[in-house]
Amino acid sequence: MVSGKQVRISRITFNGRMLCIPMDHGITVGPIRGIDDIHGTIRKVEKGGATAVLVHKGIFKSLPSPLKIGVIIHFSASTNLSTNPNLKVRVGTVEEAIRLGADAISLHINVGNKDEQEMLVKLGMMADECDEWGMPLIAMMYPRGENIKNPNDPEIIAHVARIAAELGADIVKVPMPSSNPDEIRNIVKRCPIPVVAAGGPKLDDDKQVLELAAAVVKAGGFGITFGRNVFQHENPELMTRALRRIVIDGEPVREALRILAGEGENE
C-alpha cells in the first residue's frame, strides 16, 4: 500500500536517488551571486536534471509558473546580521506547505550550541505534524556552535545524523567529513534513515565537487544537496547535468567531467 510520504518522496527523487539544489541562502546571507536572479537559476537546474530544488516559501510563491521537478520548502530561518545566527527559528507550517503544493519540508538544526535544545524541540514537533499529514521531513543537521571543536569530525557528524533519525525525520542532510567513501559509509550505515550530503562552501575545483558526489554514491548515500557549488558555478545547468551523470546514472567522475567540457551531453 502506497503512502502519501512515498508519493511525495518519489517526486523529489529519481530511481531512489536525490539530486537537490538548495537555494535557501537568501534569508541568511542575502541575494548573493547565483541567486540574485533566483527564478532564472531555478530554471537552469531544472533543465539540467535536478530532481528537486529547496527554497523558502516566498520564492516558491513568486515563481511565474509551476516547476516540473520536486519542490522542498524550507521552514527554518536566521540571518548573518543577527547577534545569534546559529538559532534557527521555524517560519511555516505543514498545512501551509500543502496549500503551496510542496513535496517535502526541511528544517535546519545546529547542534552543539547554547540554543540546541530549542531547535531539537521544533524538529521533534515538526516530525509529528509531518507524519499526520503524510509530508516528508528533511532535517539539515549541522555540528555548529561554541561546543564544536571540529565540525569535520566523522563521529560528530554521525551523531548529528543519528539525532535526526531518532527524532523522526525521514531524510537527513549532513556535511561530509571528506571525500573518503569509507568515512562516509561509516556515517550512512549507522543512520537508519536515508542520508544526503551537503555541498559545503564554494570550491574552486569542479573535480573536487564531482568526487564528493561520487564518494557519497559509492558509500551508499541517498544523494546530494549541493547549493553554492551549483548555483554559483559559471554554468549551473551544465554542473547539474554533470552531477546527474554521477548521482542518478551512476557514471564515474571522468564521464561527468566530459559533460563540463562540453562533450557527451546528448549521449
TILODO-663666 format. One record per residue (C-alpha): x, y, z; residue number from 1; residue in one letter. Coordinates in nm, 3 decimals. Layout:
N
       px       py       pz    k  r
        X        Y        Z  NUM  A
...
***
This chain:
267
       px       py       pz    k  r
    0.000    0.000    0.000    1  M
    0.142    0.335   -0.109    2  V
    0.156    0.618    0.149    3  S
    0.146    0.992    0.097    4  G
    0.507    1.020    0.207    5  K
    0.616    0.764   -0.051    6  Q
    0.432    0.951   -0.325    7  V
    0.592    1.281   -0.231    8  R
    0.942    1.135   -0.191    9  I
    0.911    0.990   -0.540   10  S
    0.857    1.346   -0.667   11  R
    1.186    1.473   -0.521   12  I
    1.393    1.174   -0.632   13  T
    1.458    0.964   -0.941   14  F
    1.510    0.588   -0.917   15  N
    1.570    0.618   -0.545   16  G
    1.832    0.894   -0.562   17  R
    1.814    1.263   -0.479   18  M
    1.985    1.544   -0.667   19  L
    1.861    1.853   -0.489   20  C
    1.984    2.209   -0.535   21  I
    1.916    2.412   -0.219   22  P
    1.873    2.786   -0.272   23  M
    1.752    2.892    0.072   24  D
    2.053    3.117    0.132   25  H
    1.878    3.448    0.063   26  G
    1.746    3.491    0.416   27  I
    2.079    3.408    0.577   28  T
    2.322    3.598    0.355   29  V
    2.107    3.795    0.111   30  G
    2.083    3.791   -0.271   31  P
    2.435    3.662   -0.335   32  I
    2.573    3.573   -0.677   33  R
    2.387    3.283   -0.831   34  G
    2.060    3.350   -0.652   35  I
    2.036    3.719   -0.738   36  D
    1.820    3.606   -1.031   37  D
    1.683    3.308   -0.844   38  I
    1.399    3.232   -1.086   39  H
    1.646    3.206   -1.372   40  G
    1.881    2.981   -1.173   41  T
    1.597    2.754   -1.069   42  I
    1.503    2.706   -1.434   43  R
    1.865    2.629   -1.523   44  K
    1.899    2.350   -1.267   45  V
    1.555    2.219   -1.361   46  E
    1.673    2.196   -1.722   47  K
    1.998    2.037   -1.607   48  G
    1.817    1.743   -1.447   49  G
    1.792    1.820   -1.076   50  A
    1.532    1.604   -0.904   51  T
    1.434    1.887   -0.668   52  A
    1.505    2.240   -0.553   53  V
    1.487    2.363   -0.195   54  L
    1.366    2.719   -0.140   55  V
    1.178    2.937    0.105   56  H
    0.803    2.973    0.061   57  K
    0.814    3.327   -0.075   58  G
    1.043    3.225   -0.359   59  I
    0.816    2.935   -0.449   60  F
    0.507    3.159   -0.440   61  K
    0.678    3.416   -0.664   62  S
    0.760    3.171   -0.945   63  L
    0.587    3.275   -1.267   64  P
    0.487    2.915   -1.347   65  S
    0.498    2.570   -1.178   66  P
    0.813    2.360   -1.184   67  L
    0.847    2.019   -1.344   68  K
    1.071    1.891   -1.064   69  I
    1.017    1.838   -0.693   70  G
    0.993    2.129   -0.452   71  V
    1.111    2.125   -0.091   72  I
    1.002    2.422    0.121   73  I
    1.248    2.531    0.388   74  H
    1.089    2.633    0.716   75  F
    1.394    2.745    0.916   76  S
    1.547    3.090    0.917   77  A
    1.813    3.313    1.070   78  S
    2.034    3.589    0.931   79  T
    2.403    3.664    0.950   80  N
    2.300    4.010    1.070   81  L
    2.171    3.860    1.394   82  S
    2.353    3.855    1.726   83  T
    2.265    3.483    1.737   84  N
    2.278    3.344    1.380   85  P
    2.304    2.981    1.495   86  N
    1.949    2.987    1.633   87  L
    1.716    2.878    1.353   88  K
    1.351    2.971    1.403   89  V
    1.052    2.800    1.246   90  R
    0.878    3.005    0.977   91  V
    0.599    2.784    0.840   92  G
    0.351    2.501    0.893   93  T
    0.277    2.170    0.728   94  V
   -0.067    2.295    0.624   95  E
    0.097    2.590    0.451   96  E
    0.331    2.360    0.260   97  A
    0.034    2.153    0.146   98  I
   -0.151    2.464    0.028   99  R
    0.156    2.566   -0.173  100  L
    0.182    2.222   -0.335  101  G
    0.520    2.135   -0.181  102  A
    0.655    1.781   -0.197  103  D
    0.856    1.798    0.127  104  A
    0.958    2.022    0.416  105  I
    1.304    2.087    0.553  106  S
    1.431    2.220    0.885  107  L
    1.784    2.333    0.973  108  H
    1.916    2.229    1.316  109  I
    2.251    2.343    1.456  110  N
    2.388    2.106    1.719  111  V
    2.649    2.197    1.977  112  G
    2.542    2.549    2.069  113  N
    2.351    2.701    2.358  114  K
    2.020    2.701    2.167  115  D
    2.037    2.339    2.052  116  E
    1.755    2.224    2.282  117  Q
    1.509    2.476    2.141  118  E
    1.577    2.362    1.785  119  M
    1.553    1.994    1.879  120  L
    1.207    2.053    2.025  121  V
    1.099    2.210    1.694  122  K
    1.237    1.916    1.498  123  L
    1.051    1.662    1.711  124  G
    0.723    1.851    1.688  125  M
    0.752    1.907    1.313  126  M
    0.818    1.534    1.263  127  A
    0.489    1.452    1.434  128  D
    0.298    1.709    1.226  129  E
    0.455    1.577    0.905  130  C
    0.352    1.223    0.999  131  D
   -0.005    1.341    1.049  132  E
   -0.021    1.492    0.700  133  W
    0.197    1.243    0.510  134  G
    0.459    1.508    0.437  135  M
    0.827    1.405    0.416  136  P
    1.059    1.588    0.654  137  L
    1.422    1.654    0.570  138  I
    1.643    1.752    0.863  139  A
    1.952    1.957    0.784  140  M
    2.181    1.869    1.074  141  M
    2.497    2.072    1.126  142  Y
    2.756    2.046    1.405  143  P
    2.786    2.420    1.461  144  R
    2.837    2.624    1.773  145  G
    3.055    2.702    2.070  146  E
    3.084    2.338    2.181  147  N
    3.200    2.203    1.842  148  I
    3.578    2.194    1.820  149  K
    3.598    2.013    1.485  150  N
    3.285    2.022    1.263  151  P
    3.452    1.775    1.024  152  N
    3.492    1.504    1.287  153  D
    3.324    1.193    1.137  154  P
    3.198    1.080    1.477  155  E
    3.032    1.414    1.545  156  I
    2.869    1.410    1.200  157  I
    2.746    1.055    1.261  158  A
    2.600    1.175    1.591  159  H
    2.408    1.468    1.439  160  V
    2.278    1.244    1.160  161  A
    2.152    0.995    1.416  162  R
    1.973    1.273    1.607  163  I
    1.757    1.340    1.301  164  A
    1.660    0.975    1.277  165  A
    1.591    0.949    1.650  166  E
    1.357    1.250    1.639  167  L
    1.153    1.128    1.342  168  G
    1.292    1.289    1.026  169  A
    1.253    1.094    0.701  170  D
    1.578    1.207    0.536  171  I
    1.884    1.371    0.690  172  V
    2.125    1.612    0.526  173  K
    2.472    1.644    0.681  174  V
    2.810    1.784    0.579  175  P
    3.061    1.518    0.486  176  M
    3.397    1.490    0.666  177  P
    3.585    1.426    0.341  178  S
    3.554    1.256    0.003  179  S
    3.667    0.928    0.157  180  N
    3.389    0.671    0.090  181  P
    3.488    0.472    0.399  182  D
    3.433    0.769    0.629  183  E
    3.102    0.849    0.460  184  I
    2.991    0.484    0.472  185  R
    3.051    0.476    0.846  186  N
    2.804    0.764    0.883  187  I
    2.545    0.621    0.644  188  V
    2.541    0.269    0.785  189  K
    2.478    0.390    1.142  190  R
    2.185    0.610    1.046  191  C
    1.853    0.425    0.994  192  P
    1.714    0.689    0.756  193  I
    1.849    0.795    0.414  194  P
    2.150    1.029    0.427  195  V
    2.218    1.303    0.172  196  V
    2.533    1.512    0.154  197  A
    2.560    1.886    0.191  198  A
    2.788    2.054   -0.059  199  G
    2.962    2.295    0.175  200  G
    3.136    2.617    0.070  201  P
    3.205    2.704   -0.293  202  K
    3.504    2.508   -0.423  203  L
    3.733    2.635   -0.700  204  D
    3.790    2.287   -0.844  205  D
    3.492    2.126   -1.020  206  D
    3.658    1.786   -0.998  207  K
    3.653    1.803   -0.617  208  Q
    3.278    1.867   -0.626  209  V
    3.221    1.570   -0.855  210  L
    3.449    1.347   -0.648  211  E
    3.249    1.423   -0.335  212  L
    2.926    1.331   -0.516  213  A
    3.081    1.006   -0.639  214  A
    3.207    0.919   -0.290  215  A
    2.858    0.967   -0.145  216  V
    2.705    0.735   -0.405  217  V
    2.980    0.475   -0.355  218  K
    2.925    0.486    0.022  219  A
    2.553    0.415   -0.008  220  G
    2.425    0.769    0.039  221  G
    2.077    0.864   -0.080  222  F
    2.208    1.152   -0.286  223  G
    2.335    1.508   -0.264  224  I
    2.208    1.857   -0.187  225  T
    2.468    2.089   -0.338  226  F
    2.394    2.461   -0.331  227  G
    2.678    2.709   -0.390  228  R
    2.880    2.460   -0.594  229  N
    2.593    2.454   -0.841  230  V
    2.417    2.790   -0.833  231  F
    2.747    2.984   -0.818  232  Q
    2.902    2.777   -1.094  233  H
    2.965    2.964   -1.419  234  E
    2.717    2.725   -1.581  235  N
    2.465    2.589   -1.325  236  P
    2.278    2.387   -1.587  237  E
    2.593    2.209   -1.704  238  L
    2.711    2.141   -1.349  239  M
    2.372    1.992   -1.267  240  T
    2.398    1.769   -1.574  241  R
    2.742    1.654   -1.465  242  A
    2.623    1.574   -1.113  243  L
    2.323    1.388   -1.250  244  R
    2.557    1.170   -1.455  245  R
    2.716    1.057   -1.126  246  I
    2.427    1.055   -0.880  247  V
    2.141    0.931   -1.097  248  I
    2.317    0.750   -1.382  249  D
    2.594    0.601   -1.169  250  G
    2.869    0.706   -1.409  251  E
    3.229    0.775   -1.300  252  P
    3.375    1.120   -1.245  253  V
    3.555    1.114   -1.579  254  R
    3.220    1.096   -1.761  255  E
    3.087    1.390   -1.560  256  A
    3.399    1.590   -1.646  257  L
    3.322    1.529   -2.014  258  R
    2.987    1.698   -1.961  259  I
    3.156    2.002   -1.810  260  L
    3.398    2.005   -2.105  261  A
    3.104    2.026   -2.343  262  G
    3.120    1.664   -2.452  263  E
    2.861    1.389   -2.427  264  G
    2.555    1.597   -2.336  265  E
    2.341    1.424   -2.595  266  N
    2.463    1.070   -2.532  267  E
***
